[in-house]
Amino acid sequence: MTAREPHLSITWTDAETGRRGFVVVDRLVRGVASGGLRMREGCTLDEIGGLAAGMTRKEALHYEPGTRYIPLGGAKGGLDCSPHDPEARGVLTRFLAAVRAIVERHWATGEDLGVRQETIDEVVAELGMDSSVQAVYPLLDNADEARARLAKAFSIDVDGVALPELVGGLGVAQAALTAMDRLGLSSAPRRAVVQGFGSMGGATARYLARAGVLVVGIADADGVVANPEGLDVERLLLTRDPLGGLDRTRLRPADRELPPGSWLDLECDVLVPAAVSYCLDETNQHRVTASIVVEAANMPTTTGAETALAARGVTVIPDFAANSATNAWWWWTLFGDLDADARQAEAKVREAMDRIVTDLLARSQTHAVSPRTAAQQVVDRKLAEIELRYPA
């Protein structure tokens, strides 16, 4: 895809705290773009621009002619503020008030790093808005039925965790399982390390463990817990805090507590960075022991690091493929390709991710390009089809 300027780029400054916020709409399809809202100390406009472009790719990757869901454009929002800051809620509220017109008409948004969906929903309601995804409503055949279906889906509990908190990590886990199978890592025991234990990392760990993969290390903001025989993922998942912090009182005697950063050194077959951007770079990529990196976080691997990893024979499944299931599930459900049903959701996510990863790995091998380049080739083709059918 040829580099292009985004459709819209906004920088906002909070009058009360001086904190800055950003919205980038990479492109619109049928007048709407989709992408989450994140909050982290040090967030930048360039970061949000890259994430918005990634959302365009995620949307296009799931385009299937004949389905009710027609992919949207890509967008992203970000706040340069720690989610632990006492002012965080106020900053979020004033930011959404400031960009309200964009949310109402053009930007369908939801949770991302440091921001929970329930918090967005509360703030949106306080501001008198309909929904954080109301920009999509004019595209629906029956908005009331669609909203009721999505609300029902959001109320579904799967073994103690809400369905919307699971679908993204399920997709990442399926991407990892497919990659291991296609690349010949099919014999047990297969081992994984997950960095980050929020919605994406926690669900990834759950579904890897349920598939028989030993999750030998999990990292959160305070450090790493590890066990070469496998951690009790369910115990840790059901006792984590709302931002993915591990309850270390729930560790077993054989579990070890290790310092922050040591997740890179743990022996594993699959490494899943599921927390922050740019955590794998040229200075630390040599510490990766895995043969497969599956990017659950957005932009966790720098270009230089990915090149160096490839030279060492490490396969990187790119973020816009691996972590795309959350976004797709929202729209499959809202547009009516899925009912509010956990089994349907799991089957659809697994089928889509298996197909996408199988295709990109086959293309990578056939054309002697990286999986990222192979996935981008698919995106370029699908974007051309979308733009032909739905010109701006």
matplotlib code that plots the C-alpha trace (Angstrom):
import matplotlib.pyplot as plt

x = [0.0, 1.4, 2.1, -0.6, -1.6, -4.4, -7.8, -7.8, -5.3, -6.2, -4.2, -6.1, -4.7, -6.6, -7.1, -7.0, -4.0, -2.0, -2.4, -2.6, -4.9, -5.0, -7.4, -6.2, -8.7, -6.6, -9.4, -13.2, -15.3, -19.0, -18.2, -17.0, -13.8, -13.2, -10.5, -9.9, -9.0, -5.8, -4.3, -0.7, 2.1, 4.1, 1.5, 2.3, 0.6, 2.9, 2.0, -1.7, -1.2, 0.6, -2.2, -4.9, -3.2, -3.0, -6.8, -7.3, -5.4, -7.3, -10.6, -9.7, -8.2, -11.6, -13.4, -15.6, -18.0, -21.5, -21.4, -23.5, -20.3, -18.6, -15.2, -14.9, -12.0, -9.3, -8.9, -7.4, -7.4, -4.9, -4.3, -0.8, -1.8, -1.2, -4.4, -3.3, -3.3, -6.0, -6.9, -7.3, -11.1, -11.4, -9.0, -10.9, -14.2, -13.0, -11.3, -14.4, -16.5, -14.0, -14.1, -17.8, -18.8, -16.3, -17.4, -21.1, -20.6, -17.3, -15.3, -16.6, -14.3, -13.9, -11.4, -7.7, -4.6, -5.3, -9.0, -11.8, -15.0, -17.2, -15.4, -15.9, -19.6, -20.0, -18.4, -20.3, -23.6, -22.6, -22.0, -25.5, -24.2, -25.8, -22.8, -19.1, -20.0, -23.0, -21.3, -22.0, -25.8, -26.8, -25.1, -27.2, -30.4, -32.1, -30.1, -32.4, -32.1, -28.3, -27.8, -29.8, -27.8, -24.5, -25.7, -26.7, -23.4, -21.6, -23.5, -22.3, -20.0, -17.6, -16.2, -15.9, -14.8, -17.0, -17.1, -15.9, -12.8, -12.0, -12.5, -9.4, -7.1, -8.9, -7.9, -4.3, -4.2, -5.6, -3.0, -0.3, -1.7, -2.0, 1.5, 2.9, 1.2, 2.1, 5.7, 6.2, 6.0, 3.3, 4.9, 4.3, 5.2, 4.8, 5.6, 4.5, 5.4, 2.8, 3.8, 0.7, -2.3, -5.2, -8.0, -5.8, -3.0, -5.2, -7.5, -4.5, -3.0, -6.4, -6.9, -3.3, -3.4, -6.7, -5.1, -2.4, 0.4, 2.4, 2.2, 5.6, 5.7, 3.4, 4.5, 2.6, 3.6, 5.3, 7.4, 7.2, 5.8, 7.2, 7.0, 8.7, 6.0, 3.2, 1.4, -2.2, -3.6, -7.2, -6.4, -4.4, -7.0, -9.9, -8.0, -6.2, -7.1, -9.0, -5.9, -4.3, -2.2, -1.4, -2.5, 0.8, -0.9, -2.4, 0.9, 1.7, 4.9, 6.7, 5.9, 8.7, 8.6, 11.2, 12.1, 10.5, 12.0, 13.0, 10.1, 12.4, 14.8, 12.4, 12.7, 9.6, 8.4, 6.0, 6.4, 3.3, 3.9, 0.4, 1.0, 2.9, 4.2, 7.9, 8.8, 10.9, 13.7, 17.2, 18.7, 16.8, 15.7, 18.7, 17.3, 14.2, 14.3, 11.1, 10.8, 7.5, 6.4, 2.7, 1.9, -1.1, -0.2, -0.2, 3.2, 5.3, 8.2, 10.3, 11.2, 14.9, 14.1, 11.8, 14.5, 17.0, 14.6, 13.9, 17.6, 17.7, 14.8, 12.2, 8.7, 6.7, 2.9, 2.1, -0.3, -2.9, -3.5, -2.9, -5.0, -7.7, -10.5, -11.8, -12.6, -14.1, -16.2, -17.8, -18.9, -19.9, -22.2, -23.5, -24.1, -25.7, -23.3, -23.2, -25.8, -25.1, -23.7, -20.3, -20.0, -20.8, -18.2, -15.5, -16.1, -16.1, -13.0, -11.1, -12.1, -11.2, -7.8, -6.8, -7.6, -5.8, -2.6, -2.5, -2.8, -0.2, 2.3, 1.7, 2.2, 5.3, 6.9, 5.7, 6.9, 9.9, 8.6, 8.0, 4.6, 4.0, 4.6, 2.4, -0.4, 0.0, -0.3, -3.7, -4.7, -3.8, -5.9, -8.9, -8.6, -8.7, -11.9, -13.5, -12.6, -14.0, -17.3, -17.5, -15.7, -15.1]
y = [0.0, 3.3, 5.7, 8.3, 11.1, 10.4, 11.7, 13.7, 14.3, 16.1, 17.1, 18.2, 19.8, 19.5, 23.0, 21.6, 19.4, 20.1, 16.5, 15.9, 13.7, 12.6, 11.4, 10.1, 9.0, 7.1, 6.7, 6.6, 3.9, 4.9, 7.9, 5.9, 4.7, 2.2, 2.1, 2.0, 4.6, 4.1, 5.8, 5.6, 8.0, 9.0, 8.4, 10.5, 11.6, 9.5, 6.4, 7.0, 7.6, 4.3, 2.6, 4.2, 2.9, -0.5, -0.4, 0.2, -3.0, -5.0, -3.9, -4.7, -8.1, -9.4, -8.3, -11.1, -10.2, -11.3, -10.7, -8.0, -6.5, -4.3, -3.2, 0.4, 2.8, 2.8, 5.3, 5.5, 7.8, 8.2, 10.1, 11.0, 10.1, 7.2, 5.2, 5.2, 9.0, 10.3, 12.8, 10.0, 9.8, 13.6, 13.8, 11.0, 12.8, 16.1, 14.5, 12.7, 15.9, 17.8, 15.2, 14.4, 15.4, 13.0, 10.1, 10.8, 10.8, 9.3, 7.5, 4.3, 3.6, 1.2, 0.1, -0.2, -0.2, 1.5, 2.1, -0.3, -0.5, -0.1, 3.2, 4.5, 3.5, 5.3, 8.5, 8.4, 8.1, 11.0, 13.2, 12.3, 10.5, 7.3, 5.0, 5.0, 3.2, 5.3, 6.5, 3.0, 3.1, 4.7, 1.8, -0.9, -2.4, -2.2, -0.2, -1.2, -4.9, -4.6, -2.7, -5.2, -8.1, -6.5, -5.6, -9.2, -10.4, -8.1, -9.7, -13.2, -14.7, -17.5, -19.3, -16.1, -13.7, -11.5, -12.6, -9.2, -9.6, -13.0, -12.8, -10.8, -13.1, -16.1, -14.8, -14.3, -17.8, -19.3, -17.4, -18.9, -22.4, -22.2, -20.8, -23.6, -26.2, -24.7, -24.2, -27.7, -27.0, -29.6, -31.9, -31.4, -29.8, -26.4, -23.4, -19.8, -16.6, -13.8, -10.2, -8.3, -9.8, -7.5, -8.4, -9.5, -11.2, -12.8, -14.4, -15.4, -17.3, -18.9, -20.4, -21.4, -23.3, -24.9, -26.1, -27.8, -25.2, -24.6, -20.9, -20.8, -17.0, -14.0, -10.4, -7.5, -4.0, -5.2, -8.1, -11.7, -14.9, -18.1, -21.8, -24.2, -26.7, -24.2, -21.6, -22.0, -19.6, -19.9, -19.1, -16.0, -14.9, -14.9, -13.0, -10.3, -6.7, -4.6, -3.4, -6.9, -6.9, -10.4, -11.3, -12.7, -14.2, -16.7, -18.1, -21.8, -22.8, -23.8, -20.5, -18.0, -14.2, -12.5, -8.9, -6.8, -7.4, -11.0, -12.3, -12.0, -14.5, -17.3, -20.4, -20.8, -21.7, -18.8, -15.2, -13.1, -9.4, -8.3, -5.0, -2.0, -0.8, -0.9, -3.4, -5.5, -3.4, -3.7, -3.6, -6.6, -8.8, -11.0, -12.2, -13.7, -17.5, -18.3, -19.3, -17.5, -14.1, -13.4, -9.7, -9.3, -5.7, -3.0, -2.3, -4.1, -4.9, -2.2, -2.7, -3.2, -5.8, -7.7, -7.7, -9.1, -11.7, -12.9, -13.2, -15.5, -17.6, -16.2, -15.8, -12.7, -12.8, -9.1, -7.3, -6.2, -9.9, -11.5, -9.2, -8.3, -10.6, -8.1, -5.5, -8.1, -9.7, -6.4, -5.8, -9.4, -9.2, -5.6, -6.1, -9.5, -12.1, -13.5, -14.0, -13.1, -16.6, -17.6, -20.8, -19.0, -16.4, -18.9, -20.9, -17.8, -16.3, -19.6, -20.1, -16.6, -16.5, -20.0, -18.9, -15.6, -17.0, -20.0, -17.7, -15.3, -18.0, -19.8, -16.5, -15.7, -19.0, -18.9, -15.4, -15.4, -12.4, -11.8, -12.6, -8.9, -8.2, -11.2, -9.9, -6.4, -7.8, -9.3, -6.0, -4.0, -6.3, -6.1, -2.4, -2.0, -4.1, -2.1, 1.3, 0.1, -0.9, 1.9, 5.0, 7.8]
z = [0.0, -1.1, 1.8, 2.1, 4.4, 6.9, 6.2, 9.5, 12.3, 15.5, 18.6, 21.7, 24.9, 28.1, 29.6, 33.2, 33.1, 30.0, 29.0, 25.2, 23.2, 19.6, 17.0, 13.6, 11.0, 8.4, 6.0, 5.8, 4.1, 3.7, 5.9, 9.0, 10.5, 13.4, 16.0, 19.7, 22.3, 24.3, 27.3, 28.3, 29.5, 26.5, 23.8, 20.7, 17.5, 15.4, 17.5, 16.9, 13.2, 12.9, 14.8, 12.7, 9.5, 11.2, 11.8, 8.1, 7.5, 10.1, 8.7, 5.1, 6.1, 7.1, 4.0, 2.6, -0.2, 0.5, 4.3, 6.0, 7.6, 5.1, 6.6, 7.7, 7.4, 10.1, 13.0, 16.5, 19.5, 22.3, 25.5, 26.9, 30.4, 32.7, 33.4, 37.0, 37.2, 39.6, 36.8, 34.2, 34.3, 34.0, 31.1, 29.3, 29.9, 28.6, 25.6, 24.5, 25.0, 22.8, 19.9, 20.4, 16.9, 15.4, 17.6, 16.8, 13.0, 11.8, 14.5, 16.1, 19.0, 22.0, 24.6, 24.0, 26.1, 29.5, 28.8, 29.6, 27.5, 30.6, 31.4, 27.9, 28.1, 31.4, 30.1, 26.8, 28.8, 31.1, 28.1, 26.8, 23.8, 22.4, 22.1, 21.3, 18.1, 17.1, 13.9, 12.5, 13.2, 9.9, 8.0, 9.8, 8.4, 11.8, 14.4, 17.3, 16.7, 16.1, 19.3, 21.3, 19.8, 20.7, 24.2, 24.7, 23.4, 25.8, 28.7, 27.9, 30.5, 29.5, 32.5, 34.6, 31.9, 29.6, 26.0, 24.6, 26.7, 25.2, 21.5, 20.7, 22.7, 21.2, 17.8, 18.9, 20.4, 17.2, 15.1, 17.3, 17.1, 13.4, 13.0, 15.2, 13.2, 9.8, 10.8, 12.2, 15.9, 16.5, 19.1, 22.8, 25.0, 23.3, 25.5, 25.4, 27.2, 27.3, 28.0, 29.3, 31.1, 30.2, 27.9, 25.0, 26.9, 29.5, 26.9, 24.7, 27.7, 28.5, 25.0, 24.6, 27.9, 26.9, 23.7, 25.7, 25.4, 28.5, 29.4, 31.2, 31.8, 32.1, 32.6, 34.0, 35.0, 38.2, 36.8, 35.6, 37.0, 35.6, 35.9, 33.3, 34.0, 33.1, 35.2, 36.4, 33.9, 35.0, 38.6, 37.6, 35.0, 37.4, 40.1, 38.1, 38.6, 36.0, 34.3, 34.1, 37.3, 38.6, 42.2, 43.4, 46.5, 44.1, 43.0, 43.7, 45.5, 42.3, 40.6, 40.5, 40.6, 38.3, 37.6, 34.9, 31.5, 32.2, 30.0, 27.0, 28.4, 29.2, 27.0, 24.8, 21.4, 21.0, 22.4, 22.6, 23.3, 24.4, 26.2, 24.8, 21.5, 20.6, 23.3, 20.9, 19.3, 18.0, 21.5, 22.9, 20.0, 20.5, 23.8, 22.1, 22.4, 20.6, 17.0, 16.5, 17.7, 17.6, 18.0, 20.2, 21.0, 18.4, 16.9, 19.5, 17.2, 15.5, 11.8, 12.7, 15.3, 12.9, 10.3, 12.8, 14.1, 10.5, 9.9, 13.0, 11.6, 13.9, 12.3, 13.2, 12.8, 12.4, 14.7, 12.1, 11.4, 14.8, 16.9, 14.5, 16.0, 18.6, 15.9, 13.5, 16.2, 17.2, 13.6, 12.8, 15.8, 15.2, 11.5, 12.0, 10.6, 14.2, 16.8, 20.5, 21.1, 22.5, 20.5, 17.2, 18.1, 18.9, 15.8, 13.6, 15.2, 14.9, 11.3, 10.2, 12.0, 10.8, 7.2, 7.5, 9.1, 6.8, 3.8, 4.9, 5.7, 2.4, 0.5, 2.6, 1.6, -2.1, -2.7, -0.3, 1.6, 5.3, 6.8, 7.2, 3.6, 2.6, 4.8, 3.4, -0.1, 0.9, 2.4, -0.7, -2.9, -0.5, -0.1, -3.9, -4.0, -1.2, -2.7, -6.1, -4.5, -2.0, -3.4, -0.9]

ax = plt.figure().add_subplot(projection="3d")
ax.plot(x, y, z, "-o")
ax.set_aspect("equal")
plt.show()
